[in-house]
């Protein structure tokens, strides 16, 4: 992957994480399920997965020389 693709992917992942944390998590916390029907534990697992993906993309970006 090139730098631009990784940066775009990182932005998408951050948006996904924000949706999971601010909308889906809160909805599942209060209602017992998210708008997609996921329970709170599933949302937590998805948040952990997205955080791992963000770390992987950040590691890949760190390997580029931006000078």
N, C-alpha and C positions, 0 to 999 in steps of 0.2 A: 504494500500500500504506500501511496505517496503522502507527503505531509498534508496536503489539502484534504485528501480523503479522510485521513486520521482526525484532523481538526473538525471536519464536519461530523464524523462519527461521534467524537467526544461531545459535541454540542447536542446531538440527538440523545445520547445517553444521559446527559445532564437534564434534559427536558423530561425524559422518561422517569428519571429518579425523582424529579420535582413532582410529577403527576402522582407517582406511587406514594411519596411521603406526605404530600399536602392534600391530596384528594382521596385516593383509594384507601390509604391507611386510616384516615380519619373517618371515612364512611364505614369501613369495616369495623372500626372500633366502636362506633355508636350504633350501627344497624346490625352488625354481626356478619356483614358481607359487603363487598364492593359493588360498583355498578356492573362489573363483569361477573359477579357471583363468587368472587374469591373470598375466602375467610381470612381472618387476621394473620394466621400463621403462614398462609400462602403469600400474602402481601409481604410479610417480613422476609420470606425466602427470596422473593423477587427483588426486594431492595438489596439484599446481600449479593445476589447474582449481578445486578446492575453495578453495584459498587466494585465488584471484582472486575467486571468488564471495563469500567472507567480506569481502574488501576492498570490494566493491561495496555489500554490505549495510551495512557500517560507514559508508561514505560517505553512503549514503541516510539512515542514522540521524543522522549528524552535521548534516544539513540541518534536522532538527527542532529546535524551541525547546522544551526540556523545563522551562521555568520556569513 
